[in-house]
């Protein structure tokens, strides 16, 4: 019997990148990245097709200009056309060289291609991606994260109480960045939800070292679970000092470039107590699982970072199902603002998200909705 592997059915023959506008009003006037709220974010949709007609799909991050973000992915079409979807490691290795020499691609461009290849592999294998990854749990505890509220403390208080009453396992604050106001906010939220409900803070790099020290000490007093990205991403010296001097865990690396290699530098430098990763910004499923294993080797948690869109969050969830050092599954709040493009959304019960178990990524895309908001096909 000839057991020679035939790659031809598994080679990528078509690549489509949809540029999609935001559509519909948000349910709450939250602000994304401190920008005016009011509409759902635009997004990208990548679809790979192999020679035998199998398709794999992933949403992609759109930045503030979806057309520009989509164009940033176009050079990768040349790189991926003709590749065998099973050779993900070859693709990752060769892309590292290709990207450094020719494209210097934004960090969010590669992940969707990797995710879509996993989708195809799962479909061809007849099992879910979570099982291919080594799934050890069917449900993952969910915490929700605020966006930036222009309305001040009251908006955060309302959300935190709603999150607790809905059964979510925690609430993370993205504060305004003014230390005096933030300290009042942290205390008010703790008082509103009681002493035992899990709270975290993520100022998105807004503080100086001295400000972060003041905030960190107060968060310790208030029993917050962690302080995430207290100073700018590349202020490595301050990150290290904060980790050495504060008792509250310092969490970071969600924007570190070069996948697990960028994360390894942060660990080796002693900058963080736990790392972050996601399938959108950090290189897709393959790289996220490497980052998780890297952290585990150092006895660290790898806390997955929200991917904004629920179509990407469900891919994150499959990774979380196979990562023993991931405590939670993060979703932005209010959930309805980011739940679009799918016929079946994230299933949550008693504060736990159910991991999909259908073939591939198991996502049932709402192609009528996606086609209706598609502005360009690249």
C-alpha positions as YAML, in Angstrom:
chain: A
units: angstrom
residues:
- id: 1
  name: UNK
  ca: [0.00, 0.00, 0.00]
- id: 2
  name: UNK
  ca: [1.31, 3.43, -0.95]
- id: 3
  name: UNK
  ca: [1.16, 5.62, 2.16]
- id: 4
  name: UNK
  ca: [2.78, 8.65, 0.53]
- id: 5
  name: UNK
  ca: [1.10, 11.86, 1.67]
- id: 6
  name: UNK
  ca: [-0.65, 13.77, -1.10]
- id: 7
  name: UNK
  ca: [-0.71, 17.48, -0.22]
- id: 8
  name: UNK
  ca: [-2.69, 18.61, -3.25]
- id: 9
  name: UNK
  ca: [-6.23, 18.52, -1.70]
- id: 10
  name: UNK
  ca: [-4.98, 20.49, 1.29]
- id: 11
  name: UNK
  ca: [-3.31, 23.34, -0.54]
- id: 12
  name: UNK
  ca: [-4.85, 26.79, -0.25]
- id: 13
  name: UNK
  ca: [-6.26, 27.71, -3.65]
- id: 14
  name: UNK
  ca: [-8.41, 30.77, -2.86]
- id: 15
  name: UNK
  ca: [-8.22, 33.58, -0.31]
- id: 16
  name: UNK
  ca: [-10.95, 36.17, 0.24]
- id: 17
  name: UNK
  ca: [-10.74, 39.15, 2.59]
- id: 18
  name: UNK
  ca: [-14.02, 40.93, 3.28]
- id: 19
  name: UNK
  ca: [-13.93, 44.51, 4.55]
- id: 20
  name: UNK
  ca: [-17.10, 45.06, 6.60]
- id: 21
  name: UNK
  ca: [-18.56, 48.26, 7.99]
- id: 22
  name: UNK
  ca: [-19.93, 48.62, 11.48]
- id: 23
  name: UNK
  ca: [-23.68, 48.23, 11.46]
- id: 24
  name: UNK
  ca: [-26.40, 49.01, 13.98]
- id: 25
  name: UNK
  ca: [-26.48, 51.03, 17.16]
- id: 26
  name: UNK
  ca: [-24.75, 49.83, 20.29]
- id: 27
  name: UNK
  ca: [-26.92, 48.98, 23.25]
- id: 28
  name: UNK
  ca: [-24.85, 51.26, 25.46]
- id: 29
  name: UNK
  ca: [-22.86, 54.43, 24.82]
- id: 30
  name: UNK
  ca: [-19.52, 52.89, 25.68]
- id: 31
  name: UNK
  ca: [-16.31, 54.16, 24.19]
- id: 32
  name: UNK
  ca: [-13.91, 51.91, 22.33]
- id: 33
  name: UNK
  ca: [-10.28, 52.92, 22.85]
- id: 34
  name: UNK
  ca: [-11.51, 56.21, 24.36]
- id: 35
  name: UNK
  ca: [-13.27, 57.08, 21.10]
- id: 36
  name: UNK
  ca: [-16.91, 58.07, 20.83]
- id: 37
  name: UNK
  ca: [-19.29, 55.17, 21.27]
- id: 38
  name: UNK
  ca: [-22.57, 54.62, 19.49]
- id: 39
  name: UNK
  ca: [-21.95, 52.12, 16.70]
- id: 40
  name: UNK
  ca: [-20.67, 48.60, 16.38]
- id: 41
  name: UNK
  ca: [-17.10, 48.28, 15.24]
- id: 42
  name: UNK
  ca: [-16.20, 47.45, 11.63]
- id: 43
  name: UNK
  ca: [-14.50, 44.11, 11.06]
- id: 44
  name: UNK
  ca: [-12.75, 41.88, 8.54]
- id: 45
  name: UNK
  ca: [-13.66, 38.35, 7.48]
- id: 46
  name: UNK
  ca: [-10.98, 36.06, 6.01]
- id: 47
  name: UNK
  ca: [-11.90, 32.85, 4.19]
- id: 48
  name: UNK
  ca: [-9.41, 30.28, 2.93]
- id: 49
  name: UNK
  ca: [-10.45, 27.57, 0.46]
- id: 50
  name: UNK
  ca: [-8.40, 24.46, -0.24]
- id: 51
  name: UNK
  ca: [-8.18, 22.66, -3.57]
- id: 52
  name: UNK
  ca: [-10.82, 20.14, -2.49]
- id: 53
  name: UNK
  ca: [-13.29, 22.92, -1.64]
- id: 54
  name: UNK
  ca: [-12.97, 22.91, 2.16]
- id: 55
  name: UNK
  ca: [-13.26, 26.39, 3.66]
- id: 56
  name: UNK
  ca: [-11.94, 27.94, 6.85]
- id: 57
  name: UNK
  ca: [-13.02, 31.34, 8.16]
- id: 58
  name: UNK
  ca: [-11.91, 33.81, 10.81]
- id: 59
  name: UNK
  ca: [-12.87, 37.36, 11.70]
- id: 60
  name: UNK
  ca: [-10.05, 39.88, 11.78]
- id: 61
  name: UNK
  ca: [-9.31, 43.11, 13.65]
- id: 62
  name: UNK
  ca: [-10.23, 46.22, 11.66]
- id: 63
  name: UNK
  ca: [-8.39, 49.02, 13.53]
- id: 64
  name: UNK
  ca: [-10.14, 52.38, 12.99]
- id: 65
  name: UNK
  ca: [-10.05, 51.99, 9.21]
- id: 66
  name: UNK
  ca: [-11.20, 48.55, 8.01]
- id: 67
  name: UNK
  ca: [-10.10, 49.14, 4.41]
- id: 68
  name: UNK
  ca: [-6.56, 49.97, 5.52]
- id: 69
  name: UNK
  ca: [-6.53, 46.98, 7.87]
- id: 70
  name: UNK
  ca: [-7.71, 44.72, 5.06]
- id: 71
  name: UNK
  ca: [-5.07, 46.04, 2.70]
- id: 72
  name: UNK
  ca: [-2.52, 45.21, 5.40]
- id: 73
  name: UNK
  ca: [-3.51, 41.56, 5.06]
- id: 74
  name: UNK
  ca: [-3.29, 41.48, 1.26]
- id: 75
  name: UNK
  ca: [0.51, 40.81, 1.11]
- id: 76
  name: UNK
  ca: [-0.12, 37.65, 3.12]
- id: 77
  name: UNK
  ca: [-2.31, 36.27, 0.32]
- id: 78
  name: UNK
  ca: [0.81, 35.87, -1.80]
- id: 79
  name: UNK
  ca: [2.53, 34.12, 1.11]
- id: 80
  name: UNK
  ca: [-0.28, 31.64, 1.85]
- id: 81
  name: UNK
  ca: [-1.54, 30.71, -1.62]
- id: 82
  name: UNK
  ca: [-0.50, 27.16, -2.45]
- id: 83
  name: UNK
  ca: [0.45, 26.27, 1.11]
- id: 84
  name: UNK
  ca: [-0.63, 23.04, 2.79]
- id: 85
  name: UNK
  ca: [-2.95, 23.88, 5.70]
- id: 86
  name: UNK
  ca: [-1.41, 21.06, 7.76]
- id: 87
  name: UNK
  ca: [2.02, 22.70, 7.63]
- id: 88
  name: UNK
  ca: [1.27, 25.47, 10.10]
- id: 89
  name: UNK
  ca: [4.72, 25.34, 11.69]
- id: 90
  name: UNK
  ca: [6.41, 25.68, 8.30]
- id: 91
  name: UNK
  ca: [4.20, 28.67, 7.56]
- id: 92
  name: UNK
  ca: [5.01, 30.30, 10.91]
- id: 93
  name: UNK
  ca: [8.75, 29.78, 10.48]
- id: 94
  name: UNK
  ca: [8.88, 31.02, 6.91]
- id: 95
  name: UNK
  ca: [6.57, 33.95, 7.64]
- id: 96
  name: UNK
  ca: [8.91, 35.17, 10.36]
- id: 97
  name: UNK
  ca: [11.64, 35.53, 7.74]
- id: 98
  name: UNK
  ca: [9.31, 36.79, 4.99]
- id: 99
  name: UNK
  ca: [7.74, 39.40, 7.23]
- id: 100
  name: UNK
  ca: [11.03, 40.70, 8.59]
- id: 101
  name: UNK
  ca: [12.49, 41.03, 5.11]
- id: 102
  name: UNK
  ca: [9.56, 42.39, 3.16]
- id: 103
  name: UNK
  ca: [6.34, 43.41, 4.89]
- id: 104
  name: UNK
  ca: [6.72, 44.22, 8.63]
- id: 105
  name: UNK
  ca: [3.04, 43.36, 8.93]
- id: 106
  name: UNK
  ca: [0.82, 44.72, 11.71]
- id: 107
  name: UNK
  ca: [0.43, 42.23, 14.54]
- id: 108
  name: UNK
  ca: [-3.23, 41.49, 13.75]
- id: 109
  name: UNK
  ca: [-2.68, 40.30, 10.16]
- id: 110
  name: UNK
  ca: [-1.32, 36.77, 10.63]
- id: 111
  name: UNK
  ca: [-3.71, 35.41, 13.25]
- id: 112
  name: UNK
  ca: [-6.81, 35.08, 11.04]
- id: 113
  name: UNK
  ca: [-4.86, 32.98, 8.51]
- id: 114
  name: UNK
  ca: [-3.70, 30.60, 11.23]
- id: 115
  name: UNK
  ca: [-7.21, 30.40, 12.71]
- id: 116
  name: UNK
  ca: [-8.72, 29.63, 9.31]
- id: 117
  name: UNK
  ca: [-6.18, 26.85, 8.70]
- id: 118
  name: UNK
  ca: [-7.15, 25.28, 12.02]
- id: 119
  name: UNK
  ca: [-10.81, 25.51, 10.98]
- id: 120
  name: UNK
  ca: [-10.04, 23.56, 7.80]
- id: 121
  name: UNK
  ca: [-7.94, 20.98, 9.65]
- id: 122
  name: UNK
  ca: [-10.74, 20.37, 12.13]
- id: 123
  name: UNK
  ca: [-13.30, 19.98, 9.38]
- id: 124
  name: UNK
  ca: [-11.10, 17.54, 7.48]
- id: 125
  name: UNK
  ca: [-10.40, 15.60, 10.68]
- id: 126
  name: UNK
  ca: [-14.06, 15.51, 11.66]
- id: 127
  name: UNK
  ca: [-13.51, 16.91, 15.17]
- id: 128
  name: UNK
  ca: [-13.53, 20.28, 16.91]
- id: 129
  name: UNK
  ca: [-10.40, 22.39, 17.13]
- id: 130
  name: UNK
  ca: [-10.67, 22.26, 20.92]
- id: 131
  name: UNK
  ca: [-10.22, 18.47, 20.78]
- id: 132
  name: UNK
  ca: [-7.28, 18.79, 18.39]
- id: 133
  name: UNK
  ca: [-5.70, 21.15, 20.93]
- id: 134
  name: UNK
  ca: [-6.19, 18.70, 23.81]
- id: 135
  name: UNK
  ca: [-9.44, 19.92, 25.35]
- id: 136
  name: UNK
  ca: [-9.65, 19.19, 29.09]
- id: 137
  name: UNK
  ca: [-12.80, 21.14, 30.00]
- id: 138
  name: UNK
  ca: [-16.16, 21.85, 28.42]
- id: 139
  name: UNK
  ca: [-16.96, 25.09, 30.29]
- id: 140
  name: UNK
  ca: [-14.77, 28.08, 31.16]
- id: 141
  name: UNK
  ca: [-15.54, 30.77, 33.78]
- id: 142
  name: UNK
  ca: [-16.35, 34.17, 32.27]
- id: 143
  name: UNK
  ca: [-15.47, 37.63, 33.49]
- id: 144
  name: UNK
  ca: [-16.62, 40.77, 31.72]
- id: 145
  name: UNK
  ca: [-14.68, 43.96, 31.02]
- id: 146
  name: UNK
  ca: [-15.93, 47.49, 30.80]
- id: 147
  name: UNK
  ca: [-15.01, 49.83, 28.02]
- id: 148
  name: UNK
  ca: [-14.25, 53.49, 28.81]
- id: 149
  name: UNK
  ca: [-17.29, 55.24, 30.23]
- id: 150
  name: UNK
  ca: [-17.63, 58.96, 29.61]
- id: 151
  name: UNK
  ca: [-20.49, 58.98, 32.12]
- id: 152
  name: UNK
  ca: [-18.19, 58.46, 35.08]
- id: 153
  name: UNK
  ca: [-18.50, 56.26, 38.15]
- id: 154
  name: UNK
  ca: [-22.23, 55.54, 37.93]
- id: 155
  name: UNK
  ca: [-21.91, 53.72, 34.59]
- id: 156
  name: UNK
  ca: [-19.20, 51.44, 35.98]
- id: 157
  name: UNK
  ca: [-21.19, 50.78, 39.15]
- id: 158
  name: UNK
  ca: [-24.25, 49.78, 37.15]
- id: 159
  name: UNK
  ca: [-22.23, 47.38, 35.02]
- id: 160
  name: UNK
  ca: [-20.37, 45.80, 37.92]
- id: 161
  name: UNK
  ca: [-23.58, 45.12, 39.81]
- id: 162
  name: UNK
  ca: [-25.22, 43.76, 36.64]
- id: 163
  name: UNK
  ca: [-22.25, 41.47, 36.07]
- id: 164
  name: UNK
  ca: [-22.40, 40.10, 39.59]
- id: 165
  name: UNK
  ca: [-26.16, 39.59, 39.51]
- id: 166
  name: UNK
  ca: [-25.90, 37.85, 36.11]
- id: 167
  name: UNK
  ca: [-23.53, 35.28, 37.60]
- id: 168
  name: UNK
  ca: [-20.33, 36.33, 35.84]
- id: 169
  name: UNK
  ca: [-17.16, 35.39, 37.68]
- id: 170
  name: UNK
  ca: [-15.63, 38.86, 37.74]
- id: 171
  name: UNK
  ca: [-15.58, 42.41, 36.38]
- id: 172
  name: UNK
  ca: [-12.58, 44.28, 34.98]
- id: 173
  name: UNK
  ca: [-12.42, 48.06, 34.93]
- id: 174
  name: UNK
  ca: [-10.93, 50.04, 32.05]
- id: 175
  name: UNK
  ca: [-10.67, 53.38, 33.87]
- id: 176
  name: UNK
  ca: [-10.30, 56.88, 32.46]
- id: 177
  name: UNK
  ca: [-6.63, 57.20, 33.39]
- id: 178
  name: UNK
  ca: [-6.85, 60.15, 35.80]
- id: 179
  name: UNK
  ca: [-5.38, 58.72, 39.00]
- id: 180
  name: UNK
  ca: [-7.51, 60.73, 41.44]
- id: 181
  name: UNK
  ca: [-10.72, 59.81, 39.65]
- id: 182
  name: UNK
  ca: [-9.63, 56.22, 39.16]
- id: 183
  name: UNK
  ca: [-8.93, 55.71, 42.86]
- id: 184
  name: UNK
  ca: [-12.44, 56.88, 43.66]
- id: 185
  name: UNK
  ca: [-13.81, 54.55, 41.00]
- id: 186
  name: UNK
  ca: [-11.94, 51.49, 42.27]
- id: 187
  name: UNK
  ca: [-13.20, 52.03, 45.81]
- id: 188
  name: UNK
  ca: [-16.77, 52.71, 44.72]
- id: 189
  name: UNK
  ca: [-16.96, 49.56, 42.60]
- id: 190
  name: UNK
  ca: [-15.56, 47.43, 45.41]
- id: 191
  name: UNK
  ca: [-18.14, 48.82, 47.82]
- id: 192
  name: UNK
  ca: [-20.94, 48.17, 45.31]
- id: 193
  name: UNK
  ca: [-20.13, 44.49, 44.70]
- id: 194
  name: UNK
  ca: [-18.91, 43.51, 48.13]
- id: 195
  name: UNK
  ca: [-15.57, 42.20, 49.41]
- id: 196
  name: UNK
  ca: [-15.45, 38.83, 47.65]
- id: 197
  name: UNK
  ca: [-16.49, 39.44, 44.04]
- id: 198
  name: UNK
  ca: [-13.48, 39.30, 41.68]
- id: 199
  name: UNK
  ca: [-12.35, 42.67, 40.33]
- id: 200
  name: UNK
  ca: [-9.42, 43.58, 38.08]
- id: 201
  name: UNK
  ca: [-8.00, 46.84, 36.70]
- id: 202
  name: UNK
  ca: [-6.66, 47.52, 33.20]
- id: 203
  name: UNK
  ca: [-5.69, 51.18, 32.68]
- id: 204
  name: UNK
  ca: [-4.25, 50.29, 29.23]
- id: 205
  name: UNK
  ca: [-0.84, 51.77, 29.95]
- id: 206
  name: UNK
  ca: [-2.20, 55.12, 31.15]
- id: 207
  name: UNK
  ca: [-0.14, 55.55, 34.33]
- id: 208
  name: UNK
  ca: [3.38, 56.66, 35.09]
- id: 209
  name: UNK
  ca: [5.47, 54.50, 37.40]
- id: 210
  name: UNK
  ca: [4.68, 56.66, 40.43]
- id: 211
  name: UNK
  ca: [0.97, 56.70, 39.62]
- id: 212
  name: UNK
  ca: [0.95, 52.94, 39.13]
- id: 213
  name: UNK
  ca: [2.59, 52.47, 42.54]
- id: 214
  name: UNK
  ca: [-0.15, 54.53, 44.21]
- id: 215
  name: UNK
  ca: [-2.88, 52.67, 42.34]
- id: 216
  name: UNK
  ca: [-1.31, 49.27, 42.97]
- id: 217
  name: UNK
  ca: [-1.18, 49.80, 46.73]
- id: 218
  name: UNK
  ca: [-4.82, 50.86, 46.79]
- id: 219
  name: UNK
  ca: [-5.88, 47.87, 44.69]
- id: 220
  name: UNK
  ca: [-4.08, 45.60, 47.12]
- id: 221
  name: UNK
  ca: [-6.06, 47.14, 49.97]
- id: 222
  name: UNK
  ca: [-9.29, 46.69, 48.00]
- id: 223
  name: UNK
  ca: [-8.49, 43.04, 47.18]
- id: 224
  name: UNK
  ca: [-8.36, 43.37, 43.37]
- id: 225
  name: UNK
  ca: [-7.24, 40.22, 41.53]
- id: 226
  name: UNK
  ca: [-4.65, 41.86, 39.26]
- id: 227
  name: UNK
  ca: [-3.33, 45.11, 37.77]
- id: 228
  name: UNK
  ca: [-2.98, 44.86, 34.01]
- id: 229
  name: UNK
  ca: [-0.79, 47.01, 31.77]
- id: 230
  name: UNK
  ca: [-0.35, 49.79, 34.35]
- id: 231
  name: UNK
  ca: [2.34, 51.59, 32.31]
- id: 232
  name: UNK
  ca: [3.08, 51.80, 28.60]
- id: 233
  name: UNK
  ca: [3.77, 48.51, 26.85]
- id: 234
  name: UNK
  ca: [7.46, 49.23, 26.21]
- id: 235
  name: UNK
  ca: [8.20, 50.79, 29.60]
- id: 236
  name: UNK
  ca: [9.86, 47.54, 30.57]
- id: 237
  name: UNK
  ca: [11.94, 49.04, 33.37]
- id: 238
  name: UNK
  ca: [8.88, 50.38, 35.17]
- id: 239
  name: UNK
  ca: [7.01, 47.11, 34.67]
- id: 240
  name: UNK
  ca: [9.87, 45.24, 36.31]
- id: 241
  name: UNK
  ca: [10.04, 47.69, 39.25]
- id: 242
  name: UNK
  ca: [6.29, 47.47, 39.80]
- id: 243
  name: UNK
  ca: [6.36, 43.68, 39.80]
- id: 244
  name: UNK
  ca: [9.20, 43.68, 42.33]
- id: 245
  name: UNK
  ca: [7.60, 46.24, 44.67]
- id: 246
  name: UNK
  ca: [3.88, 45.44, 44.54]
- id: 247
  name: UNK
  ca: [2.11, 42.37, 45.88]
- id: 248
  name: UNK
  ca: [-0.78, 42.55, 43.42]
- id: 249
  name: UNK
  ca: [0.05, 40.52, 40.27]
- id: 250
  name: UNK
  ca: [1.19, 42.57, 37.27]
- id: 251
  name: UNK
  ca: [-0.29, 41.22, 34.04]
- id: 252
  name: UNK
  ca: [0.73, 42.13, 30.49]
- id: 253
  name: UNK
  ca: [2.17, 41.24, 27.04]
- id: 254
  name: UNK
  ca: [-1.09, 41.36, 25.07]
- id: 255
  name: UNK
  ca: [0.56, 43.60, 22.45]
- id: 256
  name: UNK
  ca: [4.04, 42.05, 22.50]
- id: 257
  name: UNK
  ca: [5.27, 41.40, 18.94]
- id: 258
  name: UNK
  ca: [6.74, 38.17, 17.59]
- id: 259
  name: UNK
  ca: [4.46, 35.79, 19.43]
- id: 260
  name: UNK
  ca: [5.98, 33.57, 22.09]
- id: 261
  name: UNK
  ca: [9.41, 35.11, 21.53]
- id: 262
  name: UNK
  ca: [8.19, 38.54, 22.54]
- id: 263
  name: UNK
  ca: [6.49, 37.02, 25.57]
- id: 264
  name: UNK
  ca: [9.61, 35.10, 26.57]
- id: 265
  name: UNK
  ca: [11.54, 38.36, 26.83]
- id: 266
  name: UNK
  ca: [8.97, 39.80, 29.25]
- id: 267
  name: UNK
  ca: [9.15, 36.67, 31.40]
- id: 268
  name: UNK
  ca: [12.95, 36.56, 31.36]
- id: 269
  name: UNK
  ca: [13.14, 40.25, 32.30]
- id: 270
  name: UNK
  ca: [10.82, 39.75, 35.27]
- id: 271
  name: UNK
  ca: [8.25, 42.26, 33.99]
- id: 272
  name: UNK
  ca: [5.05, 40.31, 34.64]
- id: 273
  name: UNK
  ca: [3.46, 37.80, 36.98]
- id: 274
  name: UNK
  ca: [1.08, 36.54, 34.28]
- id: 275
  name: UNK
  ca: [0.98, 36.92, 30.51]
- id: 276
  name: UNK
  ca: [-1.72, 37.73, 27.97]
- id: 277
  name: UNK
  ca: [-2.43, 36.35, 24.51]
- id: 278
  name: UNK
  ca: [-5.27, 36.13, 22.01]
- id: 279
  name: UNK
  ca: [-5.95, 34.65, 18.59]
- id: 280
  name: UNK
  ca: [-6.35, 38.07, 16.95]
- id: 281
  name: UNK
  ca: [-3.28, 40.13, 17.86]
- id: 282
  name: UNK
  ca: [-0.79, 37.44, 18.87]
- id: 283
  name: UNK
  ca: [-0.53, 35.17, 15.83]
- id: 284
  name: UNK
  ca: [-3.57, 32.93, 15.93]
- id: 285
  name: UNK
  ca: [-4.27, 29.63, 17.65]
- id: 286
  name: UNK
  ca: [-0.82, 28.16, 17.03]
- id: 287
  name: UNK
  ca: [1.03, 31.01, 18.71]
- id: 288
  name: UNK
  ca: [-1.47, 31.36, 21.56]
- id: 289
  name: UNK
  ca: [-0.98, 27.74, 22.55]
- id: 290
  name: UNK
  ca: [2.79, 28.21, 22.47]
- id: 291
  name: UNK
  ca: [2.50, 31.27, 24.70]
- id: 292
  name: UNK
  ca: [0.32, 29.32, 27.10]
- id: 293
  name: UNK
  ca: [2.84, 26.49, 27.29]
- id: 294
  name: UNK
  ca: [5.71, 28.95, 27.71]
- id: 295
  name: UNK
  ca: [3.97, 30.58, 30.67]
- id: 296
  name: UNK
  ca: [3.13, 27.20, 32.16]
- id: 297
  name: UNK
  ca: [6.80, 26.20, 32.06]
- id: 298
  name: UNK
  ca: [7.53, 29.17, 34.34]
- id: 299
  name: UNK
  ca: [4.60, 28.46, 36.64]
- id: 300
  name: UNK
  ca: [2.66, 31.44, 35.28]
- id: 301
  name: UNK
  ca: [-0.92, 31.96, 34.22]
- id: 302
  name: UNK
  ca: [-1.76, 32.83, 30.62]
- id: 303
  name: UNK
  ca: [-4.93, 34.92, 30.81]
- id: 304
  name: UNK
  ca: [-6.51, 35.20, 27.38]
- id: 305
  name: UNK
  ca: [-7.19, 38.72, 26.13]
- id: 306
  name: UNK
  ca: [-10.54, 39.67, 24.65]
- id: 307
  name: UNK
  ca: [-10.68, 39.66, 20.85]
- id: 308
  name: UNK
  ca: [-13.65, 42.10, 20.83]
- id: 309
  name: UNK
  ca: [-15.83, 40.25, 18.29]
- id: 310
  name: UNK
  ca: [-17.66, 37.15, 19.53]
- id: 311
  name: UNK
  ca: [-16.73, 35.36, 16.31]
- id: 312
  name: UNK
  ca: [-13.11, 35.62, 17.48]
- id: 313
  name: UNK
  ca: [-13.90, 35.15, 21.16]
- id: 314
  name: UNK
  ca: [-15.25, 31.68, 20.36]
- id: 315
  name: UNK
  ca: [-11.86, 30.80, 18.90]
- id: 316
  name: UNK
  ca: [-10.18, 32.10, 22.06]
- id: 317
  name: UNK
  ca: [-12.57, 29.89, 24.01]
- id: 318
  name: UNK
  ca: [-11.35, 26.78, 22.20]
- id: 319
  name: UNK
  ca: [-7.80, 27.65, 23.25]
- id: 320
  name: UNK
  ca: [-8.94, 28.22, 26.84]
- id: 321
  name: UNK
  ca: [-10.50, 24.76, 26.86]
- id: 322
  name: UNK
  ca: [-7.04, 23.24, 26.35]
- id: 323
  name: UNK
  ca: [-4.97, 25.57, 28.57]
- id: 324
  name: UNK
  ca: [-4.68, 24.40, 32.16]
- id: 325
  name: UNK
  ca: [-3.09, 27.71, 33.24]
- id: 326
  name: UNK
  ca: [-5.89, 29.99, 31.99]
- id: 327
  name: UNK
  ca: [-8.23, 31.11, 34.76]
- id: 328
  name: UNK
  ca: [-10.94, 32.90, 32.82]
- id: 329
  name: UNK
  ca: [-12.56, 33.73, 29.50]
- id: 330
  name: UNK
  ca: [-12.85, 37.50, 28.95]
- id: 331
  name: UNK
  ca: [-15.74, 39.24, 27.18]
- id: 332
  name: UNK
  ca: [-16.30, 42.95, 26.67]
- id: 333
  name: UNK
  ca: [-19.45, 44.39, 28.22]
- id: 334
  name: UNK
  ca: [-22.23, 44.93, 27.26]
- id: 335
  name: UNK
  ca: [-22.13, 41.64, 25.38]
- id: 336
  name: UNK
  ca: [-24.65, 42.63, 22.71]
- id: 337
  name: UNK
  ca: [-22.32, 45.30, 21.34]
- id: 338
  name: UNK
  ca: [-19.92, 42.62, 20.06]
- id: 339
  name: UNK
  ca: [-22.29, 39.75, 19.26]
- id: 340
  name: UNK
  ca: [-22.85, 39.92, 15.50]
- id: 341
  name: UNK
  ca: [-21.99, 37.96, 12.38]
- id: 342
  name: UNK
  ca: [-23.03, 34.62, 13.91]
- id: 343
  name: UNK
  ca: [-26.30, 32.70, 13.84]
- id: 344
  name: UNK
  ca: [-25.43, 31.04, 17.14]
- id: 345
  name: UNK
  ca: [-23.51, 33.11, 19.66]
- id: 346
  name: UNK
  ca: [-21.58, 32.29, 22.81]
- id: 347
  name: UNK
  ca: [-23.55, 30.03, 25.13]
- id: 348
  name: UNK
  ca: [-23.23, 31.16, 28.76]
- id: 349
  name: UNK
  ca: [-24.88, 29.62, 31.80]
- id: 350
  name: UNK
  ca: [-24.23, 30.41, 35.47]
- id: 351
  name: UNK
  ca: [-21.17, 32.45, 34.53]
- id: 352
  name: UNK
  ca: [-19.53, 29.72, 32.43]
- id: 353
  name: UNK
  ca: [-19.10, 29.67, 28.64]
- id: 354
  name: UNK
  ca: [-19.73, 26.39, 26.82]
- id: 355
  name: UNK
  ca: [-16.90, 25.35, 24.51]
- id: 356
  name: UNK
  ca: [-18.04, 24.55, 20.92]
- id: 357
  name: UNK
  ca: [-17.59, 20.92, 19.91]
- id: 358
  name: UNK
  ca: [-18.64, 20.89, 16.26]
- id: 359
  name: UNK
  ca: [-16.19, 20.10, 13.45]
- id: 360
  name: UNK
  ca: [-13.49, 22.69, 12.95]
- id: 361
  name: UNK
  ca: [-14.08, 25.91, 14.82]
- id: 362
  name: UNK
  ca: [-17.78, 25.10, 14.87]
- id: 363
  name: UNK
  ca: [-18.91, 28.65, 14.09]
- id: 364
  name: UNK
  ca: [-22.20, 29.18, 12.26]
- id: 365
  name: UNK
  ca: [-21.62, 32.45, 10.44]
- id: 366
  name: UNK
  ca: [-24.51, 34.69, 9.44]
- id: 367
  name: UNK
  ca: [-23.43, 35.15, 5.85]
- id: 368
  name: UNK
  ca: [-26.51, 37.20, 4.96]
- id: 369
  name: UNK
  ca: [-25.50, 39.74, 7.61]
- id: 370
  name: UNK
  ca: [-21.83, 39.64, 6.60]
- id: 371
  name: UNK
  ca: [-22.60, 40.06, 2.89]
- id: 372
  name: UNK
  ca: [-24.94, 42.95, 3.66]
- id: 373
  name: UNK
  ca: [-22.20, 44.93, 5.45]
- id: 374
  name: UNK
  ca: [-19.32, 43.98, 3.12]
- id: 375
  name: UNK
  ca: [-17.89, 47.10, 1.51]
- id: 376
  name: UNK
  ca: [-14.97, 45.53, -0.35]
- id: 377
  name: UNK
  ca: [-13.62, 42.12, -1.30]
- id: 378
  name: UNK
  ca: [-9.83, 42.03, -1.44]
...
